[in-house]
Amino acid sequence: MKIKRNIAISESGFLFDPSTGESFTFNPVGLQIFNFLKEEKSLDEIKEIMTDKYDIDAHNFERFFFDFTSMLNQYRLLELDSSMEDD
């Protein structure tokens, strides 16, 4: 799963999709995860970083991660590929 290339995001978490004209705002945690996805980190890499940094276990993180990426997909901010499906 990859973030679409034309998506612009500021350091404060303001995201703009020029293909639709829509904008979104992420909280700091959402911004971190979004940036990890832009860097094409794997689910396992993201999970390890986030569970080390925050008080959350791997199972709950995965649940929130998939909710978050489902939302990104719903707003058509992702290009789907098979790179993270087997993680």
N, C-alpha and C positions, 0 to 999 in steps of 0.2 A: 504494500500500500504506500503510495507516494502522494505528497501534496502537489497540487497542480502548479506548474511553473510560473504562471502569470499572477499568482496570489501575492499581494504586498502586505507586509505586516510590520508595524512599528515596534520599538522596544517596549512600549507601554502596553502592548497587547491589542492594538487597534488593527483589524484586518480588513482589507478591501479586495473584493473580487471584481476586476475590471470587465470580465465577460458578462456579468449580470448586473453590475452596479451596486450590489449588496455590500453592506459592511457589518462587521461583528466585533465584539470586544471579548477578550479572554481574561480570566483572572490569572494571577501569577502562575498557578500550577498548570492550568490549561495552556498558557503560553509556553511553559517549559516543555510540556509534552508535544505541542505543535512544533516547536523548534527541533526537538529530537526527531520527529517524523520528517521534517525538512532535511535534516542531516542524514536521513535514511538509516537511523539506528534500528536495530531489530527489537521486537517485543521483549526478548530476554534482556537486552542491554538496558532498555528503558525501565523495565521492571526492577532490575537490580539497582539502578541509580535512585529510583523513586522510593523503593522500600528501605534503602539505606538512609535516605535523607529525611523521610517522613515516617510518622508512626502509623504504618499501614502494612498489613501482611500481603503476601503475594496473591492469594486468592481474591481478596477484596480489591487490590489494585487492578488485577486483570478485569474484574467485573466493571470497575469504573472506566478503565481504558477502553474496553469494547463499547461501553455506552458513549464515551466521548468520540471515538472514531465512527460510530454509527451516526452520530449527529453531524460530524464532518461530511460523511457520505451523503446524508440526507440533504445537506446544503450544497452538494456537488463541489466540494473543495478537494476531493481526492481523485487520483487516478488509480484505479484498482489494478494490482498485479499479484502474482503468487508469492512474492518474496517473504511475506510475513505469515502466510497461512499455516505453515508447518511449524512455527515456533511454539 
